[in-house]
């Protein structure tokens, strides 16, 4: 899945989004998780 439009998020929102994506992905019934969130490399390294 390649989104046509993306949404850049702040560090605070990136933490929330990544937590939500991980929770959804850990669910047994979920096979794939897609997102149009764009998180900068700097924020990804900080959030880790």
Secondary structure, 3 states (H helix, E strand, C coil): CCCCCCEECCHHHHHHHHHHHHHHHHCCCCCCCCCCEECCHHHHHHHC
